[in-house]
Structure formats: structure tokens, C-alpha cells
């Protein structure tokens, strides 16, 4: 067995630290060993050491530009680090290999809405390309005669995340309020099941489908036999494989809601549900679905799980400068976002920035992000980088943040609702696509329009003014103290109103 085979054997056996050490020894002896660089990159990716994995895989593709396997792994790593544009380029290079094309096209469809250089047309094209491949060989199932329902409309919700309390705040706010005298509710779980801990209120006549391990064609046939009238996808590209179920057309009316953020690119959806803030009429041409809008925000939410109490803004308690912060997923930390945040810090030289994400648990990933900020003229000592934590402890990070900064073009959704519920205003601007306007949708519904800028330049001006204004601490303290009451009285938390609007839509579409 050769040295590289021995290292690969350790890797395949799951002893990734020993494998990484073996690959490093090979590289020290032979710096041009492509297989060792590739192996090291894969091993560090498995260890979630994304910064080190990026360095190793970049070495591999520099030494052998035609190494499509290395391009595929590098694309995954770059996306995890927030380098979205290079990740897209790497996936396109990987797609040159027929055996990798399907995976590359799926990932391009998933990440394209978060590309700052892409537009609505690019998102539509990427999702149509993936949809064409996904739909190949999949046909609709037969829908037998609808069984009696006592005049009730049968609604099915499909999700892989019914067990995620923080994600499901809008979903359970609606599901819990459905009128069971008029609607029969089916929850089709492709992952963890609905529970009280996640926010679901059990109803005696609801039907829970545990479908995660069942073939999608079998699930589709059973849904069709059950006579589901309206089937609602809550996953979109957060669980892209679940789209196969909708391609089988088990229900006469199929809709996308909650986690869509862009068109599906598929012809199997009859409508997609947003609001006036996220999808202006001029952009409907970029949707394969009919665009449907609810009043207020389509993300109206209700918090039923345990969260920390709201704390005073740190600028009041420590008498120091403002602390900006973001608890966004690291894949949203692209060059556009970092560039805007760096400009804010340069314009407010006493301000600090706290970024927290599970990816940043790894030292090499933190070093990678610090280096990106350094290239933008921001000293590392002005930025605090922290990894993940248990959810309640993670939310306590807002105790140390005065103002939350949004990410662009991929805004916060859950992240924005969490910041607001912890009393922290989110500074954003309304961008050029749905995913770039989700925070604006929530802020407008909450009556917090003053935190929405028209563009990046206005956002910078707002942030700079807030950092300089001596009245800012008092303003933040007052806002924070009354934030939950404000939200509860606003459209941002009017889940009852959202439920009625959706019920009306379902009734109209099912006729």
C-alpha cells in the first residue's frame, strides 16, 4: 500500500484527524502532490474546518485545474464560508464532469438567489435547469375519486422541519389557528415530527404523516387517495429533494409558502405565496408560478418556545460605543455583505461588530473571515467572532448587540424575527429580489419603516448617523423596552390574520 493509499484508507475509515496528519506529511515531502492536497481538503471539510479545507482545495485546483472532484468540494467549502460568487464558479467547473453535473446543478439552484452578481433572470434559469433534470421520468400519480370530508377542505402541509421551533414560528402560528370546522389539516413530515415543544398545538382530527423514510411516489399515491385538496410546500430549496413529491401532482392545487424566497422554476406549483413587499408586480415574469399575495407580511410569526428576556441595549449599560451584530448563517456572509459592514465600521471608528454562527466554531474559519475583513481595512480587534450554542444561549447574544445588521442580498427571515423579538432593531435596505426584501417585509409590518434604507448608500448613512448621535442609546432603550408589545399589536405577529388570508386563498383556489 502506498503512502497516499494509507492516508485515504484512514480517511475512508472515518479517522479524519489521522488522515489529515498523513496528508500533511505527504505534502511536506512533496508540495506538488495533488492527491494529498485533495485528500487534506476533504478531510478538513469533514471536520468542518472550512478555512483550512479551502486553502488545501485551492492548492489542488491550482496544481491541476481540470480536477473536477476538487472543484466540487471547493464549491461546497466556499459556500459554507460565504464566498458565494467563487462557489458558483467552482460548481460550474465541477459540472463539466457528467457524473457531477446533477449535484452541481442542484446546488446552483439552491444558492443562486443569494448571489449578489445574479439577478431574477439568473435565478429563474438556474432553477429551470435543475427542475428539468429533477422532473425527468417523474409523472403524476392517479388521483382517485375524493373521499367524503363533510364539506371540509383538506389542506396538506409538507415540511422537513416540523420539529424546529425557531424556524416554525410563522407556520405553527397559522396551523394552530385553522378553523377545524371548515378545514381538515394534514401535516406531511419529511423530517422530525410536529410537537408541542416545537410550537404545534395538537388537534384531535389532524392527520400526521410520517413520510421521511417513504418513497416519494408512495407518499404521493397515499395523499392522492386521501383526497388532499390543497398541498402546500414549506421547504422549497431548503429540502430540494422534497420537490419530487410535488412533481407527482398528488393534489389538484399545489402551492409554495413560507420558505420559498424565489421561484421554484417548476411547473407543478399553481401558486407561490408572498406579499406586496417581497414580490412587486413587475417581477412576476420571473416566476413559473402564479404570484399570490397576503396582506401585511407572509412571515407573520408567533413565539411559543422558550426565549430569554429582553435586556437593555449594551450601549446604555456599559456607556460605550455601539455594537453592531449579526447572528446570520455564515453562508450569507458574502463579499457584498462584508463590504457594507466594513464601510459602516470605517465610518464609525469606535463601533464594534459581533458575528456569531455555528461555522465559526472552527478557528480556521474564524481566521478566514478575519482575513477577509482585514482586506477591507477593518482591524481584527474590532470584530468578535463566535460559534454556535444552545438556542436560548445563542439568543442571549442579542444582550450584547445594540443594532443588528442584515445580510445582502440574502436577508434574514428567522434571524430577523429572532432579533426583533429580543428587542433589537435590524438595519436593512430593500433589494432587487424576494430574498433581499424579507426583512423589509417584517419591518414594515411591525411599523419599523425607519430601519429600512432605499439602498446601500442610505443604509451606510443611517448606520453612521446612529453611531454618532448621542440620543441613540436612549432611543434604542425605549424601542427595546416596548418592542415585544409593539410586535404583538402589529401585522408582524398577526398570525390569526395571516391564517384567515390563507384560508380565503385556499377556498378560492380549490373551487
C-alpha positions as CSV (number, residue, x, y, z in Angstrom):
1,X,0.0,0.0,0.0
2,X,1.4,3.4,-1.0
3,X,1.5,6.4,1.5
4,X,-1.4,8.1,-0.3
5,X,-3.4,4.9,-0.2
6,X,-2.7,4.6,3.5
7,X,-3.9,8.2,4.1
8,X,-7.0,7.6,2.0
9,X,-7.7,4.4,4.0
10,X,-7.7,6.4,7.2
11,X,-10.0,8.9,5.6
12,X,-12.4,6.3,4.4
13,X,-12.4,4.7,7.8
14,X,-13.5,8.0,9.4
15,X,-10.2,8.6,11.3
16,X,-10.1,12.1,9.7
17,X,-7.6,13.7,12.1
18,X,-5.1,10.9,11.5
19,X,-5.8,11.1,7.8
20,X,-5.2,14.9,7.8
21,X,-1.8,14.4,9.5
22,X,-0.9,11.7,6.9
23,X,-1.8,14.1,4.1
24,X,0.2,16.9,5.7
25,X,3.3,14.6,5.9
26,X,2.9,13.8,2.2
27,X,2.6,17.5,1.3
28,X,5.7,18.4,3.4
29,X,7.7,15.8,1.4
30,X,6.1,16.6,-2.0
31,X,4.4,20.1,-2.1
32,X,3.1,19.3,-5.6
33,X,1.2,16.2,-4.6
34,X,-2.3,16.9,-5.9
35,X,-3.9,13.8,-4.3
36,X,-2.6,14.8,-0.9
37,X,-3.9,18.4,-1.2
38,X,-7.3,17.0,-2.3
39,X,-7.4,14.4,0.5
40,X,-6.5,17.1,3.1
41,X,-9.2,19.3,1.8
42,X,-11.8,16.6,2.0
43,X,-10.7,15.6,5.5
44,X,-10.8,19.1,6.8
45,X,-14.2,19.6,5.2
46,X,-15.5,16.6,7.1
47,X,-14.1,18.1,10.3
48,X,-15.9,21.4,9.5
49,X,-12.6,23.2,9.4
50,X,-13.7,25.2,6.4
51,X,-10.9,27.7,6.3
52,X,-8.2,25.0,6.2
53,X,-10.2,23.0,3.7
54,X,-10.4,26.0,1.4
55,X,-6.7,26.5,1.5
56,X,-6.0,22.8,0.7
57,X,-8.5,22.6,-2.1
58,X,-7.4,25.8,-3.7
59,X,-3.9,24.3,-3.8
60,X,-5.3,21.2,-5.5
61,X,-7.1,23.1,-8.3
62,X,-4.1,25.4,-8.9
63,X,-1.9,22.3,-9.4
64,X,-4.5,20.6,-11.5
65,X,-7.2,22.9,-12.9
66,X,-9.1,20.0,-14.5
67,X,-9.6,18.2,-11.2
68,X,-13.4,18.4,-11.1
69,X,-13.6,16.5,-7.8
70,X,-11.6,19.2,-6.1
71,X,-13.7,21.9,-7.7
72,X,-16.9,20.2,-6.3
73,X,-15.5,20.0,-2.8
74,X,-14.1,23.6,-3.0
75,X,-17.5,24.8,-4.1
76,X,-19.1,23.3,-1.0
77,X,-16.4,24.8,1.3
78,X,-16.6,28.3,-0.3
79,X,-20.3,28.4,0.1
80,X,-20.0,27.5,3.8
81,X,-17.6,30.4,4.2
82,X,-19.8,32.9,2.5
83,X,-17.8,33.2,-0.7
84,X,-20.8,32.7,-2.9
85,X,-19.6,34.0,-6.2
86,X,-16.4,31.8,-6.2
87,X,-18.6,28.9,-5.1
88,X,-20.9,29.4,-8.1
89,X,-17.8,29.4,-10.4
90,X,-16.5,26.2,-8.7
91,X,-19.8,24.4,-9.1
92,X,-19.9,25.4,-12.8
93,X,-16.4,23.9,-13.3
94,X,-17.5,20.8,-11.5
95,X,-20.5,20.4,-13.7
96,X,-18.1,19.8,-16.7
97,X,-17.9,16.2,-15.4
98,X,-21.2,14.4,-16.4
99,X,-21.2,12.4,-13.2
100,X,-21.1,15.6,-11.1
101,X,-23.5,17.7,-13.2
102,X,-26.7,16.8,-11.4
103,X,-25.3,17.6,-7.9
104,X,-23.7,20.8,-9.2
105,X,-26.9,22.0,-10.9
106,X,-28.9,21.2,-7.7
107,X,-26.5,23.3,-5.6
108,X,-26.5,26.2,-8.2
109,X,-30.3,26.2,-8.0
110,X,-30.2,26.3,-4.2
111,X,-27.6,29.1,-3.8
112,X,-28.3,31.3,-6.8
113,X,-30.8,33.7,-5.0
114,X,-28.0,34.6,-2.6
115,X,-25.6,35.6,-5.4
116,X,-25.0,39.4,-5.5
117,X,-24.0,39.2,-9.1
118,X,-27.1,37.3,-10.2
119,X,-30.5,38.7,-10.9
120,X,-34.0,37.4,-11.1
121,X,-33.5,36.0,-14.6
122,X,-30.4,34.1,-13.4
123,X,-32.3,32.6,-10.5
124,X,-35.1,31.5,-12.8
125,X,-32.7,30.0,-15.3
126,X,-30.8,28.0,-12.6
127,X,-34.0,26.6,-11.2
128,X,-35.4,25.8,-14.5
129,X,-32.2,23.9,-15.4
130,X,-32.4,21.9,-12.2
131,X,-36.2,21.4,-12.5
132,X,-35.9,20.0,-16.0
133,X,-33.4,17.4,-14.7
134,X,-35.3,16.7,-11.5
135,X,-38.6,16.2,-13.4
136,X,-37.1,13.7,-15.9
137,X,-39.0,10.4,-15.7
138,X,-41.4,11.6,-13.0
139,X,-45.1,11.6,-13.9
140,X,-48.3,12.5,-12.0
141,X,-50.0,9.8,-9.9
142,X,-53.6,8.9,-10.4
143,X,-56.0,10.8,-8.2
144,X,-59.0,8.6,-7.4
145,X,-62.4,10.0,-6.5
146,X,-62.2,12.2,-3.5
147,X,-63.5,10.5,-0.3
148,X,-66.2,12.4,1.7
149,X,-65.0,15.1,4.0
150,X,-68.2,16.5,5.5
151,X,-67.7,19.7,3.5
152,X,-64.3,20.4,4.8
153,X,-61.4,21.4,2.6
154,X,-58.4,19.1,3.1
155,X,-55.1,21.1,3.4
156,X,-51.7,19.3,3.5
157,X,-48.5,21.0,4.6
158,X,-45.2,19.4,3.7
159,X,-42.1,20.1,5.7
160,X,-38.8,18.6,6.7
161,X,-38.5,20.9,9.7
162,X,-41.7,20.5,11.7
163,X,-39.5,19.8,14.8
164,X,-37.6,23.2,14.6
165,X,-39.3,25.6,16.9
166,X,-37.3,28.7,15.8
167,X,-38.0,28.0,12.1
168,X,-41.7,27.2,12.5
169,X,-42.8,30.4,14.2
170,X,-44.9,31.6,11.2
171,X,-46.0,28.0,10.2
172,X,-47.4,27.0,13.6
173,X,-48.9,30.4,14.1
174,X,-51.1,29.6,11.1
175,X,-51.6,25.9,11.5
176,X,-52.7,26.3,15.2
177,X,-55.4,28.8,14.1
178,X,-57.0,26.9,11.3
179,X,-60.8,26.6,11.6
180,X,-61.1,22.8,12.0
181,X,-64.9,23.1,11.3
182,X,-64.0,24.1,7.8
183,X,-60.6,22.6,7.2
184,X,-59.1,19.2,7.7
185,X,-55.4,19.6,8.4
186,X,-52.7,17.1,7.3
187,X,-49.0,17.6,8.2
188,X,-46.7,15.6,6.0
189,X,-43.3,15.3,7.8
190,X,-40.2,14.6,5.8
191,X,-38.1,15.0,8.9
192,X,-38.8,15.5,12.6
193,X,-42.4,15.4,13.7
194,X,-44.6,18.2,14.9
195,X,-44.6,18.6,18.7
196,X,-45.7,20.9,21.5
197,X,-42.0,21.7,22.1
198,X,-41.8,23.0,18.5
199,X,-44.9,25.1,18.9
200,X,-47.6,22.8,17.5
201,X,-51.0,22.5,19.3
202,X,-52.2,19.0,18.8
203,X,-55.7,18.8,17.4
204,X,-57.7,15.5,17.6
205,X,-58.6,15.4,14.0
206,X,-55.3,16.5,12.4
207,X,-53.5,13.8,10.4
208,X,-49.7,13.5,10.9
209,X,-47.9,11.7,8.1
210,X,-44.5,10.3,9.0
211,X,-43.1,10.2,5.4
212,X,-39.4,10.9,5.8
213,X,-38.3,7.3,5.0
214,X,-41.1,6.6,2.5
215,X,-40.6,6.7,-1.3
216,X,-42.0,9.9,-2.7
217,X,-44.2,8.1,-5.2
218,X,-45.8,6.1,-2.4
219,X,-46.4,9.2,-0.4
220,X,-47.9,10.9,-3.4
221,X,-50.3,8.0,-4.0
222,X,-51.4,8.0,-0.4
223,X,-52.0,11.7,-0.4
224,X,-54.0,11.4,-3.6
225,X,-56.1,8.6,-2.1
226,X,-56.7,10.8,1.0
227,X,-58.2,13.4,-1.2
228,X,-55.9,16.3,-0.3
229,X,-57.4,19.4,-2.0
230,X,-54.5,21.9,-1.5
231,X,-51.0,20.8,-0.8
232,X,-48.6,23.4,0.5
233,X,-44.8,23.1,0.2
234,X,-43.0,24.7,3.2
235,X,-39.5,23.6,2.2
236,X,-38.7,24.9,-1.3
237,X,-34.9,24.5,-1.8
238,X,-34.1,24.1,1.9
239,X,-35.0,20.4,1.2
240,X,-34.9,20.3,-2.5
241,X,-35.4,16.5,-2.8
242,X,-38.9,17.1,-1.4
243,X,-39.9,18.8,-4.6
244,X,-40.2,15.3,-6.2
245,X,-43.4,14.8,-4.3
246,X,-45.0,17.9,-5.9
247,X,-43.8,16.8,-9.3
248,X,-46.0,13.7,-8.9
249,X,-49.1,16.0,-8.5
250,X,-50.9,14.3,-5.7
251,X,-53.3,17.3,-5.2
252,X,-55.3,19.3,-7.7
253,X,-53.9,22.6,-6.2
254,X,-50.3,22.9,-5.1
255,X,-48.7,26.0,-3.6
256,X,-45.4,27.2,-2.2
257,X,-45.3,29.3,1.0
258,X,-43.0,30.2,3.9
259,X,-39.6,29.1,2.7
260,X,-39.7,29.9,-1.0
261,X,-37.7,33.2,-1.3
262,X,-37.8,32.8,-5.2
263,X,-39.5,30.9,-7.9
264,X,-39.3,27.1,-7.8
265,X,-38.6,27.0,-11.5
266,X,-41.1,24.1,-11.7
267,X,-44.4,23.8,-13.5
268,X,-46.0,21.7,-10.8
269,X,-46.9,24.6,-8.5
270,X,-50.1,26.5,-9.2
271,X,-49.1,29.5,-7.0
272,X,-46.5,30.9,-4.7
273,X,-47.5,33.0,-1.7
274,X,-45.7,36.2,-0.7
275,X,-46.7,39.8,-0.1
276,X,-46.6,43.2,-1.7
277,X,-43.2,44.0,-0.1
278,X,-41.3,41.0,-1.5
279,X,-42.8,40.5,-5.0
280,X,-43.7,43.6,-6.9
281,X,-45.9,43.1,-10.0
282,X,-43.1,43.9,-12.4
283,X,-41.1,40.8,-11.2
284,X,-43.9,38.3,-11.7
285,X,-42.4,37.4,-15.1
286,X,-39.5,35.7,-13.2
287,X,-41.9,33.1,-11.6
288,X,-43.2,29.9,-13.1
289,X,-46.0,30.0,-10.5
290,X,-48.9,32.4,-10.2
291,X,-47.9,35.0,-7.6
292,X,-50.3,35.3,-4.7
293,X,-50.1,37.9,-2.0
294,X,-51.4,38.1,1.5
295,X,-51.9,41.4,3.4
296,X,-49.2,42.5,5.8
297,X,-46.3,40.1,5.8
298,X,-46.3,36.5,4.6
299,X,-43.9,35.7,7.5
300,X,-46.2,36.8,10.4
301,X,-44.9,34.9,13.4
302,X,-45.7,33.7,17.0
303,X,-43.1,32.8,19.6
304,X,-44.3,29.8,21.7
305,X,-40.9,28.4,22.6
306,X,-38.6,29.4,25.4
307,X,-36.5,32.6,24.8
308,X,-34.5,34.9,27.0
309,X,-36.0,38.1,28.5
310,X,-35.2,41.3,26.6
311,X,-32.1,43.0,28.1
312,X,-31.3,46.8,27.9
313,X,-29.0,47.8,24.9
314,X,-25.4,47.3,25.9
315,X,-24.5,50.9,24.9
316,X,-26.7,52.1,27.8
317,X,-25.3,49.6,30.4
318,X,-21.6,49.9,29.5
319,X,-21.5,53.5,28.4
320,X,-19.5,52.5,25.4
321,X,-19.9,52.9,21.6
322,X,-22.4,51.0,19.6
323,X,-22.1,47.3,19.0
324,X,-23.5,46.1,15.7
325,X,-24.1,42.5,15.3
326,X,-25.3,39.6,13.1
327,X,-26.3,36.1,14.1
328,X,-26.7,35.0,10.5
329,X,-25.6,31.8,8.9
330,X,-22.1,32.1,7.6
331,X,-23.1,31.3,4.0
332,X,-24.8,34.7,3.9
333,X,-21.5,36.5,4.7
334,X,-20.7,37.2,1.1
335,X,-18.4,40.0,-0.3
336,X,-21.3,42.4,-0.7
337,X,-22.4,42.0,2.9
338,X,-18.8,42.2,4.3
339,X,-18.2,45.3,2.1
340,X,-21.2,47.1,3.5
341,X,-20.4,46.1,7.1
342,X,-16.7,47.2,6.7
343,X,-17.8,50.6,5.4
344,X,-20.1,51.0,8.4
345,X,-17.2,50.2,10.8
346,X,-14.8,52.6,8.9
347,X,-17.4,55.3,9.2
348,X,-17.9,54.7,12.9
349,X,-14.4,54.1,14.2
350,X,-15.5,53.4,17.8
351,X,-18.1,50.9,16.9
352,X,-17.7,47.1,17.2
353,X,-19.2,44.2,15.4
354,X,-20.2,40.8,16.8
355,X,-20.8,37.9,14.4
356,X,-22.0,34.6,15.6
357,X,-22.6,31.4,13.6
358,X,-22.1,27.7,14.1
359,X,-19.5,27.6,11.3
360,X,-17.3,30.0,13.3
361,X,-16.7,27.4,16.0
362,X,-13.7,26.4,13.9
363,X,-10.5,28.5,14.3
364,X,-9.6,28.3,10.6
365,X,-13.0,29.6,9.6
366,X,-12.7,32.5,12.0
367,X,-9.2,33.3,10.7
368,X,-10.6,33.1,7.1
369,X,-13.3,35.7,8.0
370,X,-10.9,38.0,9.8
371,X,-8.6,38.0,6.8
372,X,-11.5,39.0,4.6
373,X,-12.3,41.9,6.9
374,X,-8.6,42.9,7.1
375,X,-8.6,43.1,3.3
376,X,-11.4,45.6,3.6
377,X,-9.5,47.8,6.1
378,X,-11.1,46.5,9.4
379,X,-8.7,45.6,12.2
380,X,-9.4,42.2,13.7
381,X,-9.7,43.6,17.3
382,X,-12.9,45.4,16.3
383,X,-14.7,42.2,15.4
384,X,-15.8,39.4,17.8
385,X,-16.4,36.1,16.1
386,X,-18.2,33.3,18.0
387,X,-19.5,29.8,17.2
388,X,-22.9,28.3,17.9
389,X,-24.6,27.4,21.2
390,X,-27.8,26.0,22.6
391,X,-30.6,28.1,21.1
392,X,-31.5,30.1,24.2
393,X,-27.9,30.8,24.9
394,X,-27.4,31.8,21.2
395,X,-30.3,34.3,21.6
396,X,-28.7,35.8,24.6
397,X,-26.1,37.1,22.2
398,X,-28.6,39.9,21.5
399,X,-27.9,41.2,25.0
400,X,-24.6,42.3,23.6
401,X,-25.9,43.8,20.4
402,X,-27.3,47.3,20.0
403,X,-28.3,47.1,16.3
404,X,-28.5,44.1,14.1
405,X,-27.1,44.3,10.6
406,X,-28.9,42.5,7.8
407,X,-27.2,40.4,5.1
408,X,-27.4,41.1,1.4
409,X,-28.8,40.0,-0.9
410,X,-29.9,37.0,1.2
411,X,-31.7,38.7,4.1
412,X,-32.7,37.2,7.4
413,X,-36.0,35.6,7.9
414,X,-35.9,33.6,11.1
415,X,-32.8,35.6,12.1
416,X,-34.8,38.9,11.7
417,X,-37.7,37.6,13.7
418,X,-35.4,36.5,16.5
419,X,-33.6,39.8,16.6
420,X,-36.8,41.8,16.7
421,X,-38.3,39.6,19.4
422,X,-35.2,40.1,21.5
423,X,-35.8,43.9,21.1
424,X,-33.0,44.5,18.7
425,X,-33.8,46.6,15.5
426,X,-32.5,45.3,12.2
427,X,-30.9,47.7,9.7
428,X,-31.6,46.7,6.1
429,X,-32.3,48.0,2.7
430,X,-34.9,46.8,0.2
431,X,-33.0,44.9,-2.5
432,X,-33.7,43.7,-6.0
433,X,-35.4,40.3,-5.4
434,X,-37.6,38.5,-3.0
435,X,-34.8,37.1,-0.8
436,X,-33.4,40.7,-0.5
437,X,-36.7,42.0,0.9
438,X,-37.8,39.6,3.6
439,X,-36.5,41.8,6.4
440,X,-38.2,44.8,4.8
441,X,-41.5,42.8,4.8
442,X,-41.2,42.2,8.5
443,X,-40.1,45.7,9.5
444,X,-42.9,47.3,7.5
445,X,-45.5,45.0,9.1
446,X,-44.1,46.0,12.5
447,X,-44.2,49.7,11.8
448,X,-40.4,50.0,11.8
449,X,-40.0,51.5,8.4
450,X,-37.3,53.9,9.6
451,X,-34.9,51.0,9.8
452,X,-35.3,50.3,6.0
453,X,-33.0,52.1,3.7
454,X,-33.5,52.6,0.0
455,X,-30.1,51.3,-1.0
456,X,-26.7,50.5,0.5
457,X,-25.6,54.1,0.5
458,X,-28.6,55.2,2.5
459,X,-28.0,52.3,4.9
460,X,-24.5,53.4,5.4
461,X,-25.7,57.0,6.2
462,X,-28.3,55.7,8.6
463,X,-25.7,53.5,10.5
464,X,-23.2,56.3,10.6
465,X,-25.7,58.8,11.9
466,X,-26.9,56.3,14.6
467,X,-23.3,55.7,15.7
468,X,-22.6,59.5,16.1
469,X,-25.9,60.6,17.6
470,X,-25.8,61.0,21.4
471,X,-29.5,60.4,21.5
472,X,-29.2,56.9,20.0
473,X,-28.8,55.0,23.4
474,X,-32.0,56.5,24.8
475,X,-33.8,55.8,21.5
476,X,-32.7,52.2,21.5
477,X,-33.6,51.7,25.1
478,X,-37.1,52.9,24.6
479,X,-37.5,50.9,21.4
480,X,-36.2,47.8,23.1
481,X,-38.4,48.1,26.2
482,X,-41.6,48.2,24.1
483,X,-40.6,46.0,21.2
484,X,-42.5,42.8,22.1
485,X,-45.7,44.7,22.9
486,X,-45.3,46.6,19.6
487,X,-44.8,43.5,17.6
488,X,-47.7,41.7,19.3
489,X,-50.0,44.5,18.3
490,X,-48.8,44.7,14.7
491,X,-49.2,42.8,11.5
492,X,-45.7,41.2,12.1
493,X,-47.3,38.9,14.7
494,X,-50.9,38.8,13.3
495,X,-50.8,35.1,12.7
496,X,-54.6,35.0,13.0
497,X,-55.0,37.5,10.2
498,X,-52.4,35.5,8.1
499,X,-54.4,32.3,8.7
500,X,-57.6,33.9,7.6
501,X,-56.0,35.3,4.5
502,X,-54.5,31.8,3.6
503,X,-57.8,30.1,4.3
504,X,-59.5,32.5,1.9
505,X,-56.9,31.8,-0.8
506,X,-57.2,28.1,-0.3
507,X,-61.0,28.3,-0.7
508,X,-60.9,30.5,-3.8
509,X,-58.3,28.3,-5.5
510,X,-59.9,25.0,-4.7
511,X,-63.3,25.9,-6.2
